[in-house]
Amino acid sequence: MFRYFENLVDPYIAYKETDAPPRRLFAFLWDYSQPFKKLFALATLLSIVVAAIEVGLIWYMGRMVDMLSGPGTTAEIWAAHGWELIAMAVFVLFLRPVLQGLDVLILNNALLPNYGTLFRWRSHRQVLRQSVGWFENDFAGRIANRIMQTPPAAGEAMFQVFDAVSFALAYLVGAAILLADADPRLAIPLLIWFVLYGLLLRWTITRVGPASQEASDARSAVTGRVVDSYTNIHSVKMFAHHDAELAYAKEAIDRSRDTFRAEMRIYTIMDVSLTFLNGLLIVGVVGWAIALWMQGAAGVGIVAAATALTLRLNGMTGWIMWAVSTLFRQLGVVAEGMETIADPIKLVDAADAPPLRLTEGAIEIKDLSHHYGRSSGGLDGLSLSIRPGEKVGVVGRSGAGKSTFVKLLLRFYDAERGAIEIDGQDISTVTQDSLRHQIGMVQQDSALLHRSIAENILYGRPDASEADMIAAAERAHAHAFIQELTDVEGGSGYAAKVGERGVKLSGGQRQRITLARVILKDAPILVLDEATSALDSEVEAAIQDTLYGVMEGKTVIAIAHRLSTIAQMDRIVVMDEGRVAEEGTHAELLARGELYAGFWARQSGGFIGIDPSEAAE
């Protein structure tokens, strides 16, 4: 039975992705809720039925009081109403639980688990489509926090709509009908109370939504700062900035506390005001019912029903108010999450973009400029031709534009001006995935996924065989140390997990696993961004032979500060201030006596005598 209801909606059902999700809250929720429309209608109907049954039971309690207090002996009352009482008992014992159970099954088993899952799946899928530049402009912790807290908030909001709001509205309508049917005057205090209750509700929800959104944003900021500290724990410990990190987090934690205080003040005012209003309800309805009874205009059953009804409403109103305020509080959380989830995707494939057709591997850079929205830095009119199969080394000072060039080649950003063509195809007109499938890259920052060694290497080609994976690791001189690895979960060798960003491995080990991944990918274009910087001299010498083997038949772009690693390249391009300053072979550039010759003369141990960090690019 549970499985039937749990499978009424497939949270992974196919849907049309959009680069610009709705930015208005209810349009956003409605867009995500399309697979649940029939369930929403059924849940609403069942809420009304359950509320009608509750009101009906109170009405019948009043009828039963009148019935039992009326004229006639016990036997006569039983003879007249016995079958009615038995039917009501059967209804309460069997039919009512079935209807109530169906309502609960729809909400708890069909709606809530699947709605949250669908929301989380689509949110993660949408955010994962964002560009590298988009991620570089935010905290990973804050993004993850919004992805994690928005789906349950949306699910809770939907739950409150059908469990509380629709039930409450149906109950209030039923209560008004019941009282008006007994005596229209009994509905007057209920209607007056309902107006005052609505005003209090309006006051609450207009404040709790924004307060909740602000509190949610403050919580996300705390998560972002805390995760930032944990992710960079080596730097925190190395510079002994424990106290500074605590102060940095405390600032955000204090703001989170202040926003939560403001939110809780609203609820305190709401609770006190609601208690007063409920007192008016009880005195107004029950007092008037007693007055009618004293005048002989109403029976004891009416007084009993009115009393039961108002006491039930007294118990419900707090729950309804809390449910409605929870609804708007959760909508505030969703609104805060939308700042991330509904952010338009700006770096997109062109309409009907074809895959890149790589035939030779020729690369043409035409007047390429990109400054990250600033007035300087990055690239400024870079033009460069790379022949098929040519091995090109790229050098330059920090900030010369080398890393920007690579990011644009991989289309992590769209160029502000100019174009990059591969085999005559502008890379902005082909699909991003097809472009990146044709490029293998070993980066200076060889961060790994917190997964097993095998999963990290197979990231290069997931369908590769185990033999191919091991062969790639052997070529990268990684097989020997991989066999000796273990982790705290009992995994060993290729099954051992590497830790977040590969922190359990040395820099050289991470570099070799990254290299094995690229070897396994076997892409026709190879980009090496200081690929051997983390290796010791002995391993580097062995890896260099492997790299030259890997380069065979490929178009290669190798960025290096250790000039000896690119001296044997077909051509060396020297970049300065975002442009090509000079180019030629190692010997030709030394003979010119310009920038490259100066780098070579000043290098120590094969490095350019400058800070090799590319962070400013």
MOKA-V692134 format. One line per field, one symbol per residue. phi: phi as a letter, one per 30 degrees, with the letter a starting at -180 (. if undefined). A space follows every 50 residues. Layout:
phi->???
This chain:
phi->.ededdcdbddcedaddbdbdeccedddddddcedceddddddddddddd ddddddddedddddddddcddjdeddddddbeddddddddeddbdddddd ddddddddccdedddddddddddddddddddeddddcbddddddddddcd eddddddddddcdcddddddddddddddddddaedddddddddddddddd ddddddcdddddddddddddddeedddddddcdddeddchcedddddddd edddddddddeeddddddedddddddddddddddddeddddddddicbdd dddddddddddddeddddddddddddedddddddddddecdcdedccbdd ehddddcccbjdbbcchdbabhiccbiicbidbacbdeidcccbblddjd jdddedddddhdbcddaiabcchicdddccdddddddcbcbccdcddcdd bdeeddddedaecdddddddddddddhceddddcdbbddjdbiddddcie hiddcdeddddddddddddddhddcbccchdcdccddddddddedddddd deicdbbccacddddcdcddaccccahibddaaldeddddddiceddded dcdbijcddbdddcedd
